Amino acid sequence: MAHPHHHAESSARKFGGVAEDYAYVHDWFDLSKAWFSGFTHRALRHHAQGIFEAERVFGRTLTNSAGRVVPVRFIGEQHVKEDCGGRVPSLQDWVERISPAAWMSIGHILEDAPATGSATVAEWAAEVAAGRTILGYLDWIGAGRRPGAVDERIRCAGRAAAL
């Protein structure tokens, strides 16, 4: 399927009513084409979580012009299957296929981060760099951390990794 209207026509054949009964649901699934036109736009909503999100946005069911109550989930599954080779992928299926780039995993401390309390941004940055905390700056301040204090989540992660 190339256009939401074709999906809507397919829904009308499958569930009754007319294409306009379903157009807004199919438009929502393909809204990501506004940001990028390639098939990879589907990674944003064409998966199981996207179908459940459509149900949250539009409600559990809709009533078409023929008076039939149709689950929005069924409409979403139809749309995704028509675009994804007859299957409903998971969000994980899409995300696992992202080609990593260096900028995706390198943290950066902004020079204009606010200094609050008795600790400085530089002290916090040193704790992060040394692997002694995974807290964000304001959380670190709020927890009363001082240089050299080990974040309990780091300690627990280290124990789990040793198992």
N, C-alpha and C positions, 0 to 999 in steps of 0.2 A: 504494500500500500504506500502511496506517495503523498497523499493529502488527507487531512482530517475529514473532508467531505466524503471521500471514498470509504473510510472507516465507518462514518455515520450511515451511509447507504447499506453497508454490510450489517450493521446493527439492526437497521429497519427490516432487512430480509430475515435476520435471525430471531429477533424479538417482537416484530410487529411494529406498527406505527409508521412514522415517516422519518427521514434522515434528520430533520430539524429537531426531533425529540432527543437526539443523542449528540448533536453537533458540539455543544459546549463542553461535554466530557472529553471528546476526542480533540477538540481545540486545546484543552488544558494539557493533555499528554504531549502535544506537539508544540507547545508554547516555547520550549527551549530552542526551536528553530530561529527564534528572533535573535538569539545570541550567537549561534553558529549553525550553519546550514548542513553540514555533513551528517552522516548517519550517527556519528558519535554524540549528537545532541541527545540521543536516546538514553545515554548513561544517567541522565538526571531524573527520569521518571519511568522509563520502560523496564521495570523490575517489580518484584513482589512488594517491596516497601512502597513503591510509587502507586501501586494499585490500592493499597490500604490508605495511602495519603489521599487519593482521589475519593475514596469512601468517606474520609473525614471531611473533605472539602465540600462534597456534593450531597452527603447523606448516604444512608445505607441503600436506599432504593430511589427510583424515580418512577413516575407513572407516565407512560407514553400516551400519545393521542388516541390510541385504540383502547385505553383504559387498563392496560396490562401493567402490573407492578414488576419492575425489572431491577434486580440487584446491581448497583453500580459496580460492584466487584466483577460481575460477569462481563460488563461492558469493558472494563479495564483489562481483564484477562484476554478478551477478544482482540482488543487493540494491540496489546503487547505481543500476543501470539502471531498476529498478522504481520507484525514488523520484525519479529525475532525468530523466524524459522520454525514456528509452531510450538515454541516453548516460552515459559515465563522464567527468565533468569532472576537470580538474586542480585541485590545490590553488590554483594561480594563478588559475583561473577564479573561485573563491570569494573569494580575498583581494582581487582587483582590484575587487570590487563592494562592499567595505567603504567606508562613507561616513566620510571622515576627520573627526576632531574635534580641536580644538586641543590637548587634553591628550595626544594620541597622539605628538606630535612635539616637545614642549617638555621638554627635560631639566631636572632639578632637582637641585641639590646639597644634600644633607641637612646641616643644621647640626651634627648629632652625628656626622658622618663622622670616623673616627679619624685623628689626626695622628700620622704615623710618620716617622722620619728627620729630616733637617734642613729639609725643605720643609714648608710648612703647607698646610692645605686651601685657604686663601685664595689662596696662590700658584698652586696647581694650578687652582683655579677661574678665576683670571685667564687662565691659559694656554688653558684650554678656551674661555672667552669670546672670547679674541682669535684663536681658530682656529689656535693654534700646536701643539696636540696633540689627538689623538682617543683617547689612552690613558685608561683608568680610573685612579683615584687611585693604587691600590697598584701597578699596572703602571708608572705614571709615576715613582713613588718607586723601584721596582726597577730602572728603566732609568737611574737617576741623573740625571734631568732637572732642569734648573734654569730659572727664569723666563727667557723669551726664546729658549730652545732650540726649534727647529722639529722636530716629529715627522717622521721620514722618510716615513711613510705619507701625511702631509699634502702633502709636497713631491712625492711620486709621483702623488698624486691631482691636484695642480695641473698637472703635466706632461701627464697623460692628458686632462684637461679642455681643455687648450690644443690638442690634436691635432685 
